[in-house]
Amino acid sequence: MQQRQTDQDLIIQILEGNTTAYAELVKRHQRFVFTLALRFAKNREDAEEIAQDCFVKAYRALGTFKQTSKFSTWLYTIVYTTSMSFLRKNRLDTLSLNDEENGIHLESQISPLNADLAEKRSTNAYLNQAIAMLLPDDATIIALFYMGEQSLEEIAQVLNMEANTVKVKLHRSRLRLKEKLVFLLKDEVKELL
């Protein structure tokens, strides 16, 4: 029985010229890279473009990876910086629910959810919808911590900030996520929390 190779084992093979090892590395991380890119881009096409760009950048810079942290942390740093560059380049606006006009716009989009439909939708669908309503930085911290299973220190490295700052931002992001869930689910959120 062959044991699964670690990311570090694959990186060594890639640096020795084995391109199929890179395909395996991409396969392992593509879903989360895409999910994280989607949190920023808000649409599938842009997220796919960002994810592809990230893997190209990672491949080109793999020789600079010092292996002092996990490969996923290093890769997510690339996703974060690439996404931020993409947003600046394309001048995508992010909605703030604190802005009355945007809040009314979002409410009109969400209000067609009726009780029957709400019962049929899964908790994950609501959670993803609430995360999508967060500002990109909040969504990133939530995604890295819960979905990417990154530690506070690893997230700090990705976002280039102190671990204590990440801890505070994570706490605030959770509170904002809870607000979004309350907005989406009204009474149902009490059962989830």
C-alpha positions, -999 to 999 in steps of 0.1 A, spaced: 0 0 0 15 33 -11 14 61 14 2 96 2 31 119 -4 33 151 16 32 185 -1 69 189 7 77 156 -11 58 168 -42 76 201 -41 110 184 -41 99 163 -71 86 194 -89 119 212 -83 136 182 -98 115 186 -130 85 163 -123 56 183 -137 31 156 -129 38 161 -92 26 197 -97 -6 185 -111 -11 165 -79 -3 196 -58 -29 216 -78 -55 188 -75 -50 189 -37 -55 226 -33 -76 237 -63 -110 236 -46 -100 258 -17 -80 282 -39 -111 286 -60 -134 290 -30 -111 317 -15 -108 335 -49 -146 334 -52 -150 351 -19 -131 381 -34 -143 380 -70 -180 372 -63 -184 355 -97 -172 322 -110 -154 334 -141 -133 359 -123 -126 334 -95 -114 308 -121 -91 334 -136 -77 343 -102 -72 307 -93 -55 298 -125 -32 329 -121 -24 318 -86 -13 284 -96 9 298 -124 25 322 -100 30 295 -74 47 272 -100 70 300 -111 79 310 -76 81 274 -61 119 277 -59 115 306 -34 93 286 -11 114 281 20 93 254 36 93 271 70 55 271 69 30 248 53 27 250 15 -10 258 19 -2 289 39 23 301 12 -2 294 -15 -31 312 3 -8 342 6 -5 342 -32 -43 338 -35 -48 368 -12 -23 391 -30 -35 380 -64 -71 386 -55 -64 420 -40 -45 430 -72 -73 417 -94 -99 437 -74 -78 469 -76 -72 463 -114 -109 457 -121 -121 482 -95 -148 459 -82 -170 475 -56 -178 456 -24 -211 461 -8 -213 472 28 -245 464 47 -239 495 68 -247 516 37 -285 521 37 -288 520 -1 -269 487 -4 -288 472 26 -321 480 9 -308 465 -24 -297 433 -6 -329 431 13 -349 433 -20 -327 405 -34 -332 382 -4 -368 388 5 -382 364 -22 -371 336 2 -403 323 16 -407 299 45 -410 268 24 -379 275 5 -360 284 37 -368 250 52 -355 232 21 -322 251 19 -293 236 38 -274 253 66 -244 254 43 -262 273 17 -272 300 42 -237 301 57 -222 305 22 -247 332 14 -239 350 46 -201 347 40 -206 362 5 -223 392 21 -192 399 42 -164 423 32 -136 404 14 -112 406 44 -138 392 68 -147 364 44 -111 356 39 -104 352 76 -135 331 81 -126 309 51 -90 305 61 -98 296 97 -128 273 92 -125 260 57 -87 261 53 -81 250 88 -53 275 91 -40 286 126 -41 322 136 -3 324 130 -7 310 95 -35 334 87 -13 362 101 14 351 77 -10 350 47 -25 384 55 9 400 66 -3 410 101 2 400 137 -15 369 151 -33 390 178 -47 413 151 -60 382 132 -76 369 165 -94 403 169 -104 404 133 -117 368 134 -138 376 164 -153 407 147 -158 387 115 -177 361 134 -200 388 149 -206 402 114 -213 367 101 -238 362 128 -255 395 119 -257 384 83 -272 350 93 -297 368 115 -306 390 85 -310 360 63 -327 336 86 -345 358 111 -359 334 137 -343 303 122 -308 315 132 -316 309 169 -318 272 162 -285 272 144 -265 291 170 
